[in-house]
Amino acid sequence: MTAAAHVLSSAGEHGWLWLTMAGAGMVLDRPRRSRWFEVGASVVLAHGSAVVLKRIVRRQRPSAPGLQVLDATASRLSFPSAHAASTSAAALSAAPLLGAAVTAPVPVAMAAARLVLGVHYPSDVVGGALLGAAGARAAGRMVRSRRR
């Protein structure tokens, strides 16, 4: 389980996998290019917002006697989880393209991975997921208003 958590966590670092997916969709699925752009925009918006909020909130990562931290992190700041934010944004934005049955389990798995690795509190991943949902919604509105 730890190995799978590492793989998923690495894939979600700075939203790179989700941005790669959005870019590939824009190139390979030209009829739905604007929808794939929306996926990428939602990831950038959610991840960027999470990074800014981390610096405002300044909550330190979990630390307790006996707690094993199993992953390196970019900072010691914990709330909200940028992994959860970008993954939730990508999953929600990509659901109309790939199907909710495919995308819905991904943010749940990412949140679990961050907890298994000992780098977030449960409230960090919940906060990140909510921020990701807001990012997906905001990006969708921006892209749709631009199409008009």
C-alpha positions in Angstrom: 0.0 0.0 0.0 2.9 2.4 0.8 4.4 1.8 -2.6 1.1 2.6 -4.4 0.8 5.7 -2.2 4.3 6.9 -3.3 3.5 6.3 -7.0 0.2 8.2 -6.8 1.8 11.0 -4.7 4.7 11.4 -7.1 2.2 11.5 -10.1 0.3 14.3 -8.4 3.3 16.4 -7.5 2.6 20.0 -8.6 -0.3 18.6 -10.7 2.1 17.4 -13.4 0.3 14.3 -14.3 -3.1 16.1 -14.6 -1.5 18.9 -16.6 0.1 16.3 -18.9 -3.3 14.6 -19.3 -5.0 17.9 -20.1 -2.2 18.8 -22.6 -2.5 15.4 -24.3 -6.3 15.8 -24.5 -5.9 19.2 -26.1 -3.6 17.8 -28.8 -5.3 14.4 -29.4 -9.0 15.3 -28.9 -9.3 18.5 -31.0 -13.1 18.6 -31.0 -13.1 18.9 -27.2 -9.9 21.0 -26.9 -11.6 23.7 -24.9 -12.9 21.1 -22.4 -9.3 19.8 -22.0 -8.1 23.3 -21.5 -10.7 23.7 -18.7 -9.1 20.6 -17.0 -5.7 22.2 -17.2 -7.0 25.5 -16.0 -8.7 24.0 -13.1 -5.5 22.2 -12.0 -3.5 25.4 -12.2 -6.1 27.4 -10.3 -6.6 24.8 -7.6 -2.9 24.1 -7.1 -1.9 27.7 -7.1 -4.7 28.6 -4.6 -3.5 25.8 -2.3 0.0 27.0 -2.3 -1.1 30.6 -1.5 -3.4 29.3 1.3 -0.6 27.2 2.8 1.4 30.4 3.3 -1.5 32.2 4.8 -2.6 29.4 7.2 1.0 28.2 8.0 -0.2 24.9 9.6 2.7 22.6 10.1 2.7 19.0 8.8 1.8 16.2 11.2 4.3 15.4 13.9 3.9 13.1 16.8 5.9 10.4 18.6 5.8 7.2 16.6 4.4 8.9 13.4 6.3 7.7 10.4 6.5 10.2 7.7 7.1 8.2 4.5 7.5 10.9 1.9 9.5 14.0 1.3 7.6 17.2 0.9 8.3 20.6 -0.8 7.5 22.5 2.4 6.6 21.9 6.1 3.2 23.5 5.5 0.2 21.3 5.5 -3.2 23.0 5.0 -4.7 22.6 2.5 -3.3 19.6 0.6 -2.2 20.8 -2.9 -2.2 17.2 -4.1 -5.9 16.8 -3.0 -6.8 20.2 -4.5 -5.2 19.6 -8.0 -6.4 16.0 -8.2 -10.0 16.9 -7.2 -10.0 19.8 -9.7 -8.7 17.5 -12.5 -11.2 14.7 -11.6 -14.2 17.0 -11.5 -13.2 18.8 -14.7 -12.4 15.6 -16.6 -15.5 13.7 -15.5 -17.6 14.9 -18.5 -14.8 13.8 -20.8 -13.8 10.5 -19.2 -16.9 9.6 -17.1 -17.4 10.0 -13.4 -16.9 6.2 -12.8 -13.3 6.7 -14.0 -12.5 10.0 -12.4 -14.3 9.8 -9.0 -12.0 7.3 -7.3 -8.8 9.2 -8.2 -9.1 12.1 -5.7 -10.2 9.6 -3.0 -7.1 7.5 -3.6 -4.9 10.6 -3.6 -6.3 11.8 -0.3 -5.8 8.3 1.2 -2.2 8.3 -0.2 -1.3 11.5 1.5 -2.7 10.2 4.8 -0.9 6.9 4.5 2.4 8.7 3.8 1.9 10.7 7.0 2.2 14.1 5.4 -1.3 15.5 6.0 -4.1 15.6 8.6 -7.5 14.4 7.4 -8.7 18.0 7.4 -5.9 19.0 5.1 -7.1 16.6 2.4 -10.7 17.5 2.9 -9.8 21.2 2.6 -7.8 20.5 -0.5 -10.6 18.6 -2.1 -13.1 21.4 -1.4 -10.6 23.9 -2.8 -10.2 21.7 -5.9 -14.0 21.6 -6.4 -14.1 25.4 -6.2 -11.2 25.6 -8.7 -13.0 23.3 -11.1 -16.1 25.3 -10.9 -14.3 28.7 -11.3 -12.2 27.4 -14.2 -15.3 26.0 -15.9 -17.0 29.4 -15.6 -14.0 31.2 -17.0 -13.6 28.9 -20.0 -17.3 28.9 -20.8 -17.5 32.7 -20.6 -14.5 33.0 -22.9 -16.2 30.7 -25.5 -19.2 33.0 -25.8 
